[in-house]
Amino acid sequence: MSAEELTPSEAARWAARGGLLLPADRHAAIAATANHIHSVVAVLRELDLGDTAPAPAYRASQERRDAAV
């Protein structure tokens, strides 16, 4: 999918391609939801996580317990 917003007809086409037949009254809602998810993911992709350890490196049992917030 390009950076352009997904249209209701494209949402219906992609759903049909995946084997999901959507009622016509749902096309706009599905497209709006997909566009929202795409915008959130785009923001997450911009985050600089260079110094963040990968998830397998995190050990909750080694976390220091502290009542301070």
PyRosetta script that sets phi, psi and omega in degrees:
from pyrosetta import init, pose_from_sequence

init()
pose = pose_from_sequence("MSAEELTPSEAARWAARGGLLLPADRHAAIAATANHIHSVVAVLRELDLGDTAPAPAYRASQERRDAAV")
pose.set_psi(1, 139.0)
pose.set_omega(1, -178.8)
pose.set_phi(2, -79.3)
pose.set_psi(2, -179.8)
pose.set_omega(2, 179.1)
pose.set_phi(3, -73.6)
pose.set_psi(3, -13.3)
pose.set_omega(3, 178.1)
pose.set_phi(4, -72.4)
pose.set_psi(4, 156.9)
pose.set_omega(4, -179.3)
pose.set_phi(5, -70.7)
pose.set_psi(5, 147.2)
pose.set_omega(5, 177.8)
pose.set_phi(6, -75.5)
pose.set_psi(6, 131.5)
pose.set_omega(6, 178.3)
pose.set_phi(7, -89.9)
pose.set_psi(7, 160.7)
pose.set_omega(7, 178.1)
pose.set_phi(8, -56.9)
pose.set_psi(8, -39.2)
pose.set_omega(8, 179.7)
pose.set_phi(9, -68.6)
pose.set_psi(9, -35.8)
pose.set_omega(9, 176.5)
pose.set_phi(10, -67.9)
pose.set_psi(10, -38.3)
pose.set_omega(10, 177.4)
pose.set_phi(11, -60.5)
pose.set_psi(11, -43.3)
pose.set_omega(11, 178.5)
pose.set_phi(12, -63.9)
pose.set_psi(12, -41.4)
pose.set_omega(12, -179.7)
pose.set_phi(13, -64.4)
pose.set_psi(13, -44.3)
pose.set_omega(13, 179.4)
pose.set_phi(14, -66.2)
pose.set_psi(14, -38.8)
pose.set_omega(14, 177.8)
pose.set_phi(15, -63.9)
pose.set_psi(15, -44.9)
pose.set_omega(15, 178.8)
pose.set_phi(16, -62.8)
pose.set_psi(16, -38.0)
pose.set_omega(16, 178.4)
pose.set_phi(17, -62.1)
pose.set_psi(17, -32.4)
pose.set_omega(17, 177.6)
pose.set_phi(18, -86.9)
pose.set_psi(18, 4.2)
pose.set_omega(18, 177.0)
pose.set_phi(19, 89.0)
pose.set_psi(19, 12.9)
pose.set_omega(19, -179.1)
pose.set_phi(20, -111.9)
pose.set_psi(20, 112.2)
pose.set_omega(20, 178.9)
pose.set_phi(21, -90.9)
pose.set_psi(21, 117.1)
pose.set_omega(21, -177.3)
pose.set_phi(22, -99.2)
pose.set_psi(22, 141.2)
pose.set_omega(22, 172.3)
pose.set_phi(23, -64.0)
pose.set_psi(23, 147.5)
pose.set_omega(23, -175.6)
pose.set_phi(24, -58.0)
pose.set_psi(24, -32.0)
pose.set_omega(24, -178.5)
pose.set_phi(25, -74.1)
pose.set_psi(25, -6.1)
pose.set_omega(25, 179.6)
pose.set_phi(26, -99.1)
pose.set_psi(26, -13.5)
pose.set_omega(26, -174.7)
pose.set_phi(27, -56.4)
pose.set_psi(27, -46.5)
pose.set_omega(27, -177.9)
pose.set_phi(28, -65.7)
pose.set_psi(28, -41.8)
pose.set_omega(28, -179.8)
pose.set_phi(29, -65.3)
pose.set_psi(29, -40.6)
pose.set_omega(29, 178.7)
pose.set_phi(30, -65.0)
pose.set_psi(30, -43.1)
pose.set_omega(30, 179.0)
pose.set_phi(31, -63.0)
pose.set_psi(31, -42.9)
pose.set_omega(31, 179.3)
pose.set_phi(32, -63.0)
pose.set_psi(32, -41.8)
pose.set_omega(32, 178.7)
pose.set_phi(33, -64.9)
pose.set_psi(33, -44.4)
pose.set_omega(33, 178.6)
pose.set_phi(34, -62.3)
pose.set_psi(34, -40.4)
pose.set_omega(34, 178.5)
pose.set_phi(35, -65.5)
pose.set_psi(35, -38.0)
pose.set_omega(35, 178.0)
pose.set_phi(36, -65.3)
pose.set_psi(36, -45.8)
pose.set_omega(36, 178.7)
pose.set_phi(37, -60.1)
pose.set_psi(37, -42.6)
pose.set_omega(37, 179.5)
pose.set_phi(38, -61.3)
pose.set_psi(38, -40.3)
pose.set_omega(38, -179.7)
pose.set_phi(39, -68.1)
pose.set_psi(39, -37.0)
pose.set_omega(39, 177.8)
pose.set_phi(40, -67.1)
pose.set_psi(40, -45.0)
pose.set_omega(40, 179.3)
pose.set_phi(41, -63.3)
pose.set_psi(41, -37.0)
pose.set_omega(41, 178.6)
pose.set_phi(42, -61.3)
pose.set_psi(42, -39.3)
pose.set_omega(42, 177.5)
pose.set_phi(43, -66.6)
pose.set_psi(43, -42.4)
pose.set_omega(43, 179.7)
pose.set_phi(44, -63.4)
pose.set_psi(44, -35.1)
pose.set_omega(44, 179.4)
pose.set_phi(45, -66.6)
pose.set_psi(45, -22.0)
pose.set_omega(45, -179.4)
pose.set_phi(46, -82.3)
pose.set_psi(46, -12.1)
pose.set_omega(46, -178.6)
pose.set_phi(47, -67.9)
pose.set_psi(47, 140.0)
pose.set_omega(47, 176.6)
pose.set_phi(48, -90.9)
pose.set_psi(48, 106.9)
pose.set_omega(48, -178.8)
pose.set_phi(49, -109.4)
pose.set_psi(49, 26.9)
pose.set_omega(49, -175.6)
pose.set_phi(50, -56.4)
pose.set_psi(50, -38.2)
pose.set_omega(50, -177.9)
pose.set_phi(51, -97.9)
pose.set_psi(51, 5.6)
pose.set_omega(51, -178.9)
pose.set_phi(52, -84.4)
pose.set_psi(52, 128.5)
pose.set_omega(52, 179.0)
pose.set_phi(53, -71.1)
pose.set_psi(53, 149.4)
pose.set_omega(53, 177.2)
pose.set_phi(54, -64.2)
pose.set_psi(54, 155.0)
pose.set_omega(54, -176.4)
pose.set_phi(55, -53.5)
pose.set_psi(55, -40.4)
pose.set_omega(55, -179.9)
pose.set_phi(56, -62.5)
pose.set_psi(56, -17.8)
pose.set_omega(56, -179.4)
pose.set_phi(57, -79.8)
pose.set_psi(57, -15.0)
pose.set_omega(57, -178.4)
pose.set_phi(58, -81.7)
pose.set_psi(58, 131.1)
pose.set_omega(58, 177.7)
pose.set_phi(59, -127.5)
pose.set_psi(59, 107.1)
pose.set_omega(59, -178.0)
pose.set_phi(60, -62.3)
pose.set_psi(60, -32.2)
pose.set_omega(60, -178.6)
pose.set_phi(61, -67.2)
pose.set_psi(61, -20.1)
pose.set_omega(61, -179.9)
pose.set_phi(62, -92.8)
pose.set_psi(62, -1.5)
pose.set_omega(62, -178.1)
pose.set_phi(63, -72.0)
pose.set_psi(63, 138.9)
pose.set_omega(63, 179.7)
pose.set_phi(64, -77.6)
pose.set_psi(64, 125.6)
pose.set_omega(64, -179.4)
pose.set_phi(65, -83.1)
pose.set_psi(65, 127.8)
pose.set_omega(65, -174.3)
pose.set_phi(66, -151.5)
pose.set_psi(66, 134.2)
pose.set_omega(66, -178.6)
pose.set_phi(67, -79.4)
pose.set_psi(67, -14.4)
pose.set_omega(67, -179.2)
pose.set_phi(68, -73.0)
pose.set_psi(68, 145.7)
pose.set_omega(68, 178.6)
pose.set_phi(69, -108.2)
pose.dump_pdb("model.pdb")
